[in-house]
Amino acid sequence: MHILIVRNNSNAKAVDASLLLAAYLGTQSIQYSMIDSSDLNYLGDTDDVGIIDSGSCDLAVVLGGDGTILRTARLVGTTGVPILGINFGRLGFLANASDEGVVAIVAAALAEDAVRERRTNLRIDVLCEGDDLDEVPCSDDEPIIAEDGERRSFFALNELAVTRGAMGRIIDFSLSISDSHIADMRGDGLVVATATGSTAYALSAGGPLVSPGFEGLVAVPLAPHTLHSRAIVTAKNDVVEVDLTNNQASREATLFVDGEMLTFERPVAKVFVRAGSEPTVLLRYKCENFYDHASKVFF
């Protein structure tokens, strides 16, 4: 057995907990490796999705907050390696409380005394100006690499946000879902979130709280210049398309995946978002019911 420990190395309590956990695993003759969260900064053009697989890792233990869990989820990708988050951050909505100590929680997980939650993630495909805009990217696991070598496929557990750029000007875009045109919009942008991400950016933009087991997506306009805009909840197999081809060059758009900015050499023309091929597995130890937890945090 091999365990990956991902710690928020800017948090002293998380660092202390990682050393305690490493000592415990040593006494149990369990192999482990350790990564600092500062080593997981997303560069946008790196192929670091799914590099931790079930053949080299049996469990990823995250000592930190939700941000560290999101970064670990990108490393795991759609390989199915379970993630056990233990909260040393602020809100920690995705993590387990650390009150009982890391050793007790990890020991319970190893004894299979934890609930496995299968969380839908996102497969995001981007087409830029100069690409074949008539070609809809396929949904296989292989990332799209453009002719100029730029990466065009991305992973997210929470959300994709298409927002106005550094100039601060609103953007024009059209929204379609599974080839059905929904609306032409003008505003600050759009968030496409999973059920997991419904408690993050999408919620603050007016989207609904969605139960973690829901397998579809949520599309929420950001500050739209209309009184008729609504959040849309999609089915599992739907594809959300954001078309920016009519957006003026002076109204540049910026893309963020789980809060990390993507950079491209050419302007973004189209974005396709769908559910990932395999879910992200989160382990929950003595966790509250989602609705009980949500009632305390959001109401």
C-alpha positions as CSV (number, residue, x, y, z in Angstrom):
1,M,0.0,0.0,0.0
2,H,1.2,3.5,-0.8
3,I,-0.4,6.7,0.5
4,L,0.2,10.2,-0.9
5,I,0.2,13.0,1.8
6,V,-0.6,16.5,0.4
7,R,-0.1,19.2,3.1
8,N,-0.7,22.9,3.1
9,N,2.9,23.8,4.0
10,S,1.9,27.4,4.8
11,N,-0.2,26.1,7.7
12,A,1.8,25.1,10.8
13,K,-0.9,22.8,12.1
14,A,-1.1,20.9,8.8
15,V,2.7,20.5,8.7
16,D,2.7,19.1,12.3
17,A,-0.1,16.8,11.4
18,S,1.8,15.5,8.3
19,L,4.8,14.6,10.5
20,L,2.6,12.8,13.0
21,L,0.9,10.9,10.2
22,A,4.2,10.0,8.6
23,A,5.4,8.6,11.9
24,Y,2.3,6.5,12.3
25,L,2.4,5.1,8.8
26,G,6.1,4.2,9.4
27,T,5.0,2.1,12.5
28,Q,2.5,0.3,10.3
29,S,5.0,-0.4,7.5
30,I,2.9,1.6,5.1
31,Q,4.8,3.4,2.3
32,Y,4.0,7.0,1.8
33,S,5.2,10.1,-0.1
34,M,4.6,13.7,0.7
35,I,3.9,16.8,-1.4
36,D,3.7,20.4,-0.3
37,S,0.7,22.4,-1.7
38,S,3.1,25.1,-2.9
39,D,4.5,22.6,-5.4
40,L,1.0,22.2,-7.0
41,N,0.7,25.7,-8.4
42,Y,-1.2,25.4,-11.7
43,L,0.7,26.8,-14.7
44,G,-2.1,26.1,-17.2
45,D,0.1,24.4,-19.8
46,T,1.4,21.5,-17.7
47,D,0.1,17.9,-18.1
48,D,-0.3,17.2,-14.4
49,V,-3.9,15.8,-14.5
50,G,-4.2,12.2,-13.4
51,I,-0.5,11.6,-12.8
52,I,-1.4,9.9,-9.5
53,D,-3.1,6.7,-10.5
54,S,-4.4,3.5,-8.7
55,G,-1.3,1.6,-9.8
56,S,1.1,3.9,-7.8
57,C,-1.2,5.2,-5.0
58,D,-4.0,3.7,-2.9
59,L,-5.1,6.8,-1.1
60,A,-4.5,10.6,-1.1
61,V,-4.6,12.2,2.3
62,V,-5.0,16.0,2.1
63,L,-4.1,18.1,5.2
64,G,-5.4,21.6,4.4
65,G,-8.5,23.3,3.2
66,D,-10.7,23.1,0.1
67,G,-8.1,24.7,-2.1
68,T,-5.6,22.0,-1.4
69,I,-8.3,19.3,-2.0
70,L,-9.0,20.9,-5.4
71,R,-5.4,20.8,-6.4
72,T,-5.1,17.2,-5.3
73,A,-8.2,16.3,-7.3
74,R,-6.4,17.6,-10.4
75,L,-3.5,15.3,-9.7
76,V,-5.8,12.3,-9.3
77,G,-7.9,13.3,-12.3
78,T,-10.4,10.6,-13.3
79,T,-8.3,7.7,-12.1
80,G,-10.5,6.9,-9.1
81,V,-7.9,7.2,-6.3
82,P,-9.9,8.2,-3.2
83,I,-9.1,11.5,-1.5
84,L,-9.4,11.9,2.3
85,G,-9.4,15.6,3.2
86,I,-8.8,16.7,6.8
87,N,-9.5,20.3,7.4
88,F,-6.8,22.7,8.5
89,G,-8.1,25.6,6.5
90,R,-11.0,27.9,7.0
91,L,-14.4,26.7,5.7
92,G,-13.3,23.2,4.7
93,F,-16.6,22.3,3.2
94,L,-15.1,19.4,1.3
95,A,-12.9,18.1,4.1
96,N,-13.4,16.2,7.3
97,A,-13.1,17.9,10.7
98,S,-9.7,17.4,12.3
99,D,-11.0,17.2,15.9
100,E,-10.3,13.5,16.3
101,G,-6.8,13.7,15.0
102,V,-5.3,12.7,11.7
103,V,-4.1,9.3,12.9
104,A,-7.6,8.2,14.0
105,I,-9.2,9.5,10.8
106,V,-6.7,7.9,8.5
107,A,-6.8,4.6,10.4
108,A,-10.6,4.6,10.0
109,A,-10.3,5.2,6.3
110,L,-7.8,2.3,5.9
111,A,-10.2,0.1,7.8
112,E,-12.9,1.2,5.3
113,D,-14.8,3.0,8.0
114,A,-15.5,5.9,5.7
115,V,-18.2,6.8,3.2
116,R,-17.2,7.0,-0.4
117,E,-18.7,10.0,-2.2
118,R,-18.6,9.9,-6.0
119,R,-18.4,13.5,-7.1
120,T,-18.9,14.6,-10.7
121,N,-16.0,16.6,-12.2
122,L,-15.6,18.6,-15.4
123,R,-13.9,18.0,-18.7
124,I,-13.2,21.4,-20.3
125,D,-12.1,21.8,-23.9
126,V,-11.0,25.1,-25.4
127,L,-10.8,26.2,-29.0
128,C,-8.9,29.4,-29.8
129,E,-8.9,31.7,-32.8
130,G,-7.2,29.8,-35.7
131,D,-8.4,26.4,-34.6
132,D,-11.1,24.4,-36.5
133,L,-14.1,25.9,-34.8
134,D,-16.6,23.5,-36.5
135,E,-15.0,20.5,-34.7
136,V,-16.6,19.7,-31.4
137,P,-14.0,18.1,-29.1
138,C,-14.6,14.5,-28.2
139,S,-15.1,13.3,-24.6
140,D,-12.3,10.8,-24.3
141,D,-9.6,11.1,-21.6
142,E,-6.8,12.2,-24.0
143,P,-6.1,16.0,-23.6
144,I,-6.4,18.1,-26.7
145,I,-3.1,19.6,-27.8
146,A,-3.2,22.3,-30.5
147,E,-0.9,22.4,-33.4
148,D,1.1,25.2,-31.7
149,G,1.7,22.8,-28.7
150,E,-0.7,24.6,-26.3
151,R,-2.8,22.5,-24.1
152,R,-6.5,22.7,-24.8
153,S,-8.2,20.3,-22.3
154,F,-8.5,20.8,-18.6
155,F,-9.9,19.2,-15.4
156,A,-11.9,20.9,-12.6
157,L,-13.8,19.5,-9.6
158,N,-15.6,22.8,-8.8
159,E,-16.1,25.0,-11.8
160,L,-15.1,26.7,-14.9
161,A,-15.5,30.5,-14.9
162,V,-15.5,32.6,-18.1
163,T,-15.1,36.2,-17.0
164,R,-14.1,39.6,-18.2
165,G,-10.4,40.2,-18.6
166,A,-7.8,42.6,-17.2
167,M,-9.4,45.6,-19.0
168,G,-12.5,45.1,-16.9
169,R,-14.9,45.4,-19.8
170,I,-18.0,43.2,-20.0
171,I,-18.0,40.4,-22.6
172,D,-20.4,39.2,-25.2
173,F,-21.0,35.5,-25.6
174,S,-23.7,32.9,-26.5
175,L,-24.7,30.0,-24.4
176,S,-25.8,26.6,-25.9
177,I,-26.5,23.3,-24.2
178,S,-26.3,20.1,-26.2
179,D,-26.6,22.0,-29.5
180,S,-29.7,24.0,-28.3
181,H,-29.0,27.7,-28.4
182,I,-30.1,29.2,-25.1
183,A,-29.3,32.9,-25.3
184,D,-26.9,35.6,-26.5
185,M,-25.6,37.3,-23.4
186,R,-23.6,40.3,-22.3
187,G,-22.2,40.6,-18.8
188,D,-19.4,39.7,-16.5
189,G,-19.4,36.1,-17.8
190,L,-20.6,32.6,-16.9
191,V,-19.8,29.9,-14.3
192,V,-20.3,26.2,-15.2
193,A,-20.2,24.2,-12.0
194,T,-20.6,20.7,-10.7
195,A,-22.7,19.9,-7.7
196,T,-19.5,20.1,-5.6
197,G,-18.9,23.6,-7.0
198,S,-22.5,24.7,-6.5
199,T,-21.4,25.8,-3.0
200,A,-18.6,28.0,-4.3
201,Y,-18.5,30.7,-7.0
202,A,-21.8,29.6,-8.5
203,L,-23.6,30.0,-5.2
204,S,-22.3,33.6,-4.8
205,A,-23.5,34.4,-8.3
206,G,-27.0,33.3,-7.4
207,G,-27.0,29.7,-8.4
208,P,-28.7,26.9,-6.4
209,L,-27.3,24.6,-3.7
210,V,-27.1,21.2,-5.3
211,S,-26.8,17.8,-3.5
212,P,-23.3,16.3,-4.0
213,G,-24.7,13.2,-5.7
214,F,-26.2,15.1,-8.6
215,E,-24.3,14.2,-11.8
216,G,-25.3,17.1,-14.0
217,L,-24.0,20.7,-14.3
218,V,-25.1,24.1,-13.3
219,A,-24.6,27.1,-15.6
220,V,-24.9,30.5,-13.9
221,P,-24.5,33.9,-15.7
222,L,-22.4,36.5,-13.9
223,A,-24.0,39.9,-13.6
224,P,-25.9,39.6,-16.9
225,H,-27.2,42.8,-18.5
226,T,-30.8,41.5,-18.6
227,L,-33.6,40.9,-16.2
228,H,-34.5,37.6,-17.8
229,S,-31.3,35.5,-17.1
230,R,-31.6,32.4,-15.1
231,A,-29.3,29.6,-13.8
232,I,-29.7,26.4,-15.7
233,V,-29.3,22.8,-14.2
234,T,-28.4,20.3,-16.9
235,A,-28.6,16.6,-17.3
236,K,-25.6,14.3,-16.8
237,N,-24.7,13.9,-20.5
238,D,-25.3,17.5,-21.6
239,V,-22.5,19.6,-23.1
240,V,-22.4,23.3,-22.2
241,E,-20.9,25.5,-25.0
242,V,-19.8,29.1,-24.5
243,D,-19.2,30.9,-27.9
244,L,-17.0,34.0,-27.7
245,T,-16.5,34.4,-31.5
246,N,-18.6,37.6,-31.5
247,N,-16.8,39.1,-28.6
248,Q,-14.8,42.2,-29.5
249,A,-11.0,42.0,-29.1
250,S,-11.2,44.9,-26.7
251,R,-13.5,42.9,-24.5
252,E,-11.1,40.1,-23.7
253,A,-12.3,37.0,-21.8
254,T,-10.4,35.2,-19.1
255,L,-10.8,31.5,-18.1
256,F,-10.4,30.1,-14.6
257,V,-10.6,26.5,-13.6
258,D,-11.1,26.0,-9.8
259,G,-9.8,29.5,-9.3
260,E,-6.6,29.1,-11.3
261,M,-6.3,31.3,-14.4
262,L,-5.6,29.7,-17.8
263,T,-3.4,31.5,-20.3
264,F,-3.4,31.1,-24.1
265,E,-1.4,32.7,-26.9
266,R,-4.5,33.4,-28.9
267,P,-8.0,34.7,-27.9
268,V,-10.4,32.0,-26.8
269,A,-13.2,31.3,-29.3
270,K,-15.3,28.5,-27.9
271,V,-15.4,26.5,-24.6
272,F,-17.0,23.1,-24.2
273,V,-17.8,21.8,-20.7
274,R,-19.1,18.3,-19.9
275,A,-19.0,15.8,-17.0
276,G,-15.7,13.9,-16.7
277,S,-15.6,10.3,-17.7
278,E,-15.0,9.1,-14.2
279,P,-16.0,10.8,-10.9
280,T,-13.7,12.0,-8.1
281,V,-14.0,9.9,-5.0
282,L,-14.0,11.8,-1.7
283,L,-13.9,9.9,1.6
284,R,-16.2,11.2,4.4
285,Y,-15.6,10.2,8.1
286,K,-18.5,10.7,10.5
287,C,-19.7,13.5,8.3
288,E,-22.9,15.5,8.7
289,N,-25.7,15.1,6.3
290,F,-25.2,17.6,3.4
291,Y,-28.4,19.5,4.2
292,D,-27.5,19.7,8.0
293,H,-24.1,21.0,7.1
294,A,-25.4,23.5,4.5
295,S,-28.0,24.8,7.0
296,K,-25.2,25.7,9.4
297,V,-22.9,27.3,6.8
298,F,-25.3,29.0,4.4
299,F,-28.4,29.8,6.3
